[in-house]
């Protein structure tokens, strides 16, 4: 079975690799993927345009927005982001683009493989009342885009969602941790549960 992180941040990919559940780096592993941007990029049709429409540097924050997708890229991909060093950022665009196009194609190949794929999505601090709708949109989008693949799901949240009765599977509690890597014990328990087929 392939495990695929759909974010929302890099903690998911870090933990999947730490636990030996993922090997190769996939597209969403080191990005921040807010729900609307995730849904709009799941077909990977943007790959030819990635970084061809430029980027935007917000006034505050150590990241940039890639204009064709609206996804956020961080200093682990771009040196010079904290300093807003545009010359240094520009000098890295083609290398980062090549790396992420390769990851996009690899991820699409897995999602379209017709094999068993476990999707892992951590909603972090997303309000619980929004999560069920987001689960539904992720499940339906993947089923429509990749109908031959057998998807199962593991869902996580920083909030205790034990009172939430979701049709798309339980939302497991992954408490907020002081470090970006997350709580190792909580992740071991989380990934030890049976993924849900919907």
N, C-alpha and C positions, 0 to 999 in steps of 0.2 A: 504494500500500500504506500502511496505517495502522501506525504503531509505537505500542505501548501498554506503558508501564512497569508492572510489577507489583512494583516496589521491589526490594529490601527497604527501601531508603532513598532520599532525594532525589537522591543522586548520579546515579542512572539518568536521571531526568527532566532534570536539568541537562545531562548529556552529550547526550541525544537532541536537546534544543533547541539546544545549542551546535553540533551537527553538522547542523542543519537537517532532522532526521528527524521532529520533532514540533513542532507549533505551539500548539494549544490545551492548556490545563492540564487533566489528567484526574484522576480521583479519587485514585489511589494516589501521585501525583507527589510530594507533600510530606508524606507520612506514613511512619511506620515500620511495616512490615507483616510481622510474624512469620508463619510458615507457616500455623499453625492458624487465625489470624485472617484471613489472606488467603483460604483455602479457604472459610471460613464466610461471607465477604462477597461472593464472586464473583457471586452472583445479584442483588445490590443490593436485595434485599427489605427491607433495614433502612431505606431512605431516609426513609420516613414517621416512623420512630422516632428518627432521629438527633438526639442531644442532648435528646430528650424524656424520657429516663430518667436524666438527670443525668450527672455526671462524677465522677471520683475524682482527687484530688491526692495522689500518693505523697509520703512524707515527704522523700525525697531525689530530686533530678533536676529538670530544667527542662522538664517535660512534664506532660500530664494524660491519663488514660484516659477515653475516651468510653464510657459504661456499656453502651449497646445493642450495640456492636461489639467493645469491648475494644481498639480501635485507639488509638495514641498520637498526640497533637497537640502541637505545639511552639511556641516563642515567635514564629516567623514568622507564625503564625495568631493567637496570643494574647499581647498585651502583658500584663505583670504576672505571667507564670508564674514567672520566677526569684525574684520577691519573694513568691510565693504570695498575691498581692493578689486575694482572691476577689471583691471589689466590682468591680474593673476587669475581671476575667475574665468575671463575670456580665454585664457591660454589653456584651460582645462576642459572647455566645453566639448570638443570633439572626442576626447578620451572618455569622458563621462557618458556622452551620447552613445558611443560604440558599446560600452559596457552595459548600459541599460536596454539598448535594443536587443542585445544578445540575451539578457535576462528575460525580456518580454517574450521573445520567441521561444525560449526554453519553458517559460511558465505556460504559454498558450499550448505548447506541445503536450505538456503533462495534463492540462485541463481537457484537452481534446483527445486523450489517449485511448478512451474506451475502457480504461482499467479502474481500479478502486482508488479514489482520491479522498482524503480527509481534509476538509477545509477547517482552518483554525482562525477564528476572529475574536479578538479581545476588544470589547467596547470601551474599556478604560472608564472614564467618568461620564460617559453618555447617560443622560437620564433614563431610568428604567422604563418609563412610559413610552419612550421612543424606540426601544430595542426590538420589540416584537415586530414592528413594521419594517425595521431594517433587516431583521432575520428573513422575513418573508421576501423582501426585494432581492436579497442576495441569493436565496434558494431558487426563486423563479428565474432570475437572470442567468444563473449558471445552467439551470435545466434547459432553458431556451437556447443558450449559446452553444452548449456542449451536451447534446441529448444522449450520446452514446456512453457517457462516463457515469459510473456509479459513485455519486457523492455521498459522503457522510460528513457530520458536522460536530465540532466542539466549539462552544461559545463561552466566553468569559467576560466578567465585569468586575470593577473595583467595588461595586456595591453588592450587598447580600441580596440576591434575587430569589431566595428560596420560596418566597410567597408568590412569585410570578409563575403562572401556568401557561407556558408557551407551547403552541402547536408545533413549533419547529425545534423542540428539544430544550433541555434545561440550560440555564445560564449559570455557570459555575462561578463561585466567588474567588477572585484573585485579588486579595487585599493590596491596597496601595503600598508600595515598598519605598524605603528611602533612596534606593539606587535604581537607575533606569533598567537594570537587568531583571528586576522583579524578585519575588519571593520563591526561592528554589523549592522549598517544601510544598508550597501551594501548587506550584507547577507540576511537581511529581504526582501529586494527588489528581490534579486536573487531567493530565495526559494519561493517567492510569484508568480513567473511566471509559466506558464504551461509547465510541462516537455514535451519533444519532443519524439514522437514515430517515429521510422525510420524502 
